[in-house]
Amino acid sequence: MHRSASFAPLFYDTSNWLAFVVYFVAGAVCGYVQLRNRENLRFMRDENSLLRERLAFLRDLYHDVLDDRRMLRGQIIGRRDSFGKMYAMTRELDEVQPQKLYHTTIRIMQDTLGGDSFGVYRIDSGGRFARLMAASPQTESLFSKSALLENYANIITALDHGGLWVNRNLEPDLPMYAAGVHADGKLAVVIVLAKAQPDQMNLYFQNLFTIMCGLVESAMVRAFDYENVARQAMLVPGTEFLNTRAFLPKVLAANELKHDHMGDHLLLRVDDAWQDNGSRLMGAIRQTDEAGVLQDGNVYVLMNQAGKHELPIINKRLAQAGLHVTRVSGQEEDALLDEASEQVAAESHEGGTA
């Protein structure tokens, strides 16, 4: 009894509880603070993880946008019918030499429209015949070198009204597309596409073909106007023959067409061509042919889209006019052109120095 009674004062004395209360309160506060810190730390970790996921998503989205931007930029720059391409083609068509324009027209038509059977015809002054000036490589069999326009009345009627002719009935002997170039109110040039793929027989391709032909028309009309205005300055005085400075570029352009398999030509040396100041010779050749003088003083005729198979017919026609011609071989032609080019370059240099 005495021992148990001795604990009673300790138990009932509240001052003895103070230390325990302090311990409990301190433990509770520390536990609460620790628990709250753990919760805050877990929340911050979760929030950081979410932010990382959002950052990764935004980074992927940003890279996707950059990839799309690069792809679209490549499409805009590389697309065959883009504005950049149109501008480049306009620059290429800035040429006053019709022979060079024929070559450029075929090339840009193929690059832009994707076809491989384009042809360019020049209409003679009488409006009866169309002469082939250039054609896509390896497609000579698809185009006749000379066409009588009355056999293509439907096409010519459509082109005379400024329209585009489309072979919607798929007639086998006619081209799939044809568009005209008008100069001085008359049909001067016809651009044709002999064959078209099924996916090219739609309104989009028709509009694109029309736009391309419109660009070519502007360039060709400008070139024709320039030649008409500058024609007298290009002639040897008192004759109808082109001087070397004017004749040489035409032969070089014909050589370029031949080299790229877009056309053929004959270069003929004419004997006694100076008689009648060349009127007999000019009356015996086609409008699409050219007669001029090279540096050796001889008169030559450039027969566009003519080969050795046509040579007997050409010789017969010129013989009837009292003219004798000799075909210039390829090697001799190259030598003549090299010499003429050097002479023209030297004269230009002397003129610039003076």
Summary of the structure (lengths in Angstrom):
residues: 354
radius of gyration: 42.2
end to end distance: 144.3
largest distance: 165.3
contacts: 987
relative contact order: 0.08
helix: 59%
strand: 16%
